[in-house]
Amino acid sequence: QVQLVESGGGLVQAGGSLRLSCAASGRTFSTYTMGWFRQAPGKEREFVAAISGSGGSTYYADSVKGRFTISRNNAKNTVYLRMNSLKVEDTAVHYCAASRSGRSWPSARRDEYDYWGQGTQVTVFS
């Protein structure tokens, strides 16, 4: 069992930046692919970014490529999402998720993730 706790969300003006963090419990953090998803009101939860267990591979949704950066620190059991050049359409609840080893790469589907955090709200205003 893995527990995930996100933090770092908030209110930011368009063009600004935020860094989300996701702290994970457990001693096998480095074996999990980690992902970030987001869900805007009235919309489906969508994939944002993923990072492999070692941190050597990353994958992004086209909508955030070049603006967002996913990273991890396995010694701290933490994954990050640095969000630059934020847009109003980035407004959503952002969720951290963990995918057990052995799944395909890149893991961009919700059903490939086994554990989810409670989410953190990101609101971008113009």
C-alpha positions, 0 to 999 in steps of 0.5 A: 500500500502506498499513500500519496499526499500532494501539496503546493497548489494555489492561486497564480496569475497567468504566466506565473509558476508553481511547484507541486510536490507529492510525498509517498509512504513506503520503502519501495518508492523507486520501483513505482512509475509516478504520474500527475493527472488533473481534472477540471470542473465538468471534465474527465481526469486527464494525464499530465506527466509521468516519470519512471522509477529511476527518473531516467525517463519522462513523458508529457501530455502535448498540452504541457510539453515545454512548460511543465517538468516532472522530477523525483527524489527517491531518497525523499520519496517525493515527486515534483511537478514544476509548472511554468508559463501557466495558463487559465486552462491549467486550472484544475485539481492536480492528482499524484498517482503511483503505478506498480512496476511491470506496466508498460511505458509510458503510463498515461492511462488512469487505469495503469495507476494503482494509488492516488493522492487526494489532489491539490487545487491549482487556479490560474487567473488572467 
